[in-house]
Amino acid sequence: MSDPTSALHLEIKELIIEALGLEDISVQDIGNEQTLFGEGLGLDSVDALELGLAIQKRYGIKIDADAKDTRDHFSSVASLAAFVTAKQAA
């Protein structure tokens, strides 16, 4: 798995499981494009806060909870990976 994007997707899936205590879910159960909230993985607003804090801590990036596009960044593993990559490059 030398592709950095694939590695980041896997890392974010592991972070979601770890940060939210989803013991009954494995990384294989989470699709890169799967919706994380609502009908998708079923996460809620409290999960979003916990996940946001975990991402800030793990990657050392700032997440503006009030920004209009923040919700879009948290829609899937792929969008979170793109967000983390962009923030780290900034």
Backbone torsions as a table, in degrees:
resi	resn	phi	psi	omega
1	MET	NA	68.3	-177.3
2	SER	-84.9	-12.6	179.1
3	ASP	-69.7	117.9	-177.2
4	PRO	-61.7	-31.8	179.0
5	THR	-67.7	-44.0	178.3
6	SER	-63.4	-40.3	178.6
7	ALA	-63.8	-41.1	179.4
8	LEU	-67.7	-39.7	176.4
9	HIS	-57.7	-47.4	-180.0
10	LEU	-62.1	-43.8	-180.0
11	GLU	-61.4	-42.3	-179.9
12	ILE	-67.8	-39.4	176.7
13	LYS	-60.8	-44.0	178.4
14	GLU	-63.2	-38.8	179.1
15	LEU	-65.2	-42.0	178.0
16	ILE	-59.1	-48.2	-178.6
17	ILE	-63.3	-45.3	-177.8
18	GLU	-68.7	-50.0	-174.8
19	ALA	-66.6	-31.4	-175.6
20	LEU	-103.8	3.2	177.0
21	GLY	62.1	41.3	-178.3
22	LEU	-91.2	69.3	-174.4
23	GLU	-62.5	-27.2	-175.7
24	ASP	-88.3	7.6	-179.7
25	ILE	-121.5	139.3	175.5
26	SER	-109.8	168.0	179.9
27	VAL	-60.6	-28.9	178.9
28	GLN	-69.0	-21.5	-179.0
29	ASP	-80.3	-11.3	-177.0
30	ILE	-110.3	116.1	177.9
31	GLY	-80.4	149.7	-179.3
32	ASN	-60.4	-34.6	-178.0
33	GLU	-102.5	2.0	-178.8
34	GLN	-65.8	136.6	175.8
35	THR	-65.1	131.5	-177.5
36	LEU	-83.2	-26.5	-175.5
37	PHE	-111.3	162.9	176.8
38	GLY	63.6	-125.5	-175.3
39	GLU	-65.8	-20.3	-178.2
40	GLY	-73.6	-112.3	-179.4
41	LEU	-73.2	-19.8	175.6
42	GLY	89.1	19.9	178.0
43	LEU	-71.8	158.9	179.5
44	ASP	-123.9	-172.3	-174.6
45	SER	-65.3	-34.5	177.1
46	VAL	-65.5	-41.6	176.3
47	ASP	-60.6	-38.9	179.8
48	ALA	-61.5	-42.5	178.5
49	LEU	-63.7	-46.9	-179.6
50	GLU	-63.5	-41.7	179.2
51	LEU	-66.1	-40.9	177.7
52	GLY	-60.0	-44.1	178.4
53	LEU	-64.3	-41.6	179.7
54	ALA	-64.0	-40.4	179.2
55	ILE	-67.1	-42.5	178.1
56	GLN	-60.6	-42.9	-178.8
57	LYS	-68.6	-45.8	-176.1
58	ARG	-67.7	-43.3	-172.2
59	TYR	-105.6	-2.9	177.2
60	GLY	64.0	35.0	179.8
61	ILE	-115.4	157.0	179.2
62	LYS	-97.0	132.2	176.5
63	ILE	-114.5	123.2	178.7
64	ASP	-89.1	103.8	-176.8
65	ALA	-63.1	-23.2	-177.9
66	ASP	-89.8	-9.7	-179.5
67	ALA	-66.1	140.1	-176.4
68	LYS	-63.2	-31.5	-176.1
69	ASP	-90.4	-1.0	-179.1
70	THR	-59.8	-42.4	179.5
71	ARG	-58.6	-39.8	179.2
72	ASP	-63.7	-39.1	-179.6
73	HIS	-63.5	-29.2	-177.2
74	PHE	-94.3	12.4	-174.9
75	SER	-74.6	-30.0	-179.0
76	SER	-153.4	170.0	176.2
77	VAL	-61.3	-42.8	-178.9
78	ALA	-62.4	-41.8	-180.0
79	SER	-70.3	-35.3	175.5
80	LEU	-65.0	-41.5	179.1
81	ALA	-63.0	-42.5	178.4
82	ALA	-64.1	-39.8	178.8
83	PHE	-63.7	-47.9	179.7
84	VAL	-60.9	-45.1	179.7
85	THR	-60.5	-44.9	-179.8
86	ALA	-65.2	-42.0	-179.6
87	LYS	-66.3	-39.2	-179.7
88	GLN	-69.8	-29.3	-180.0
89	ALA	-79.6	-20.7	-176.2
90	ALA	-72.8	NA	NA
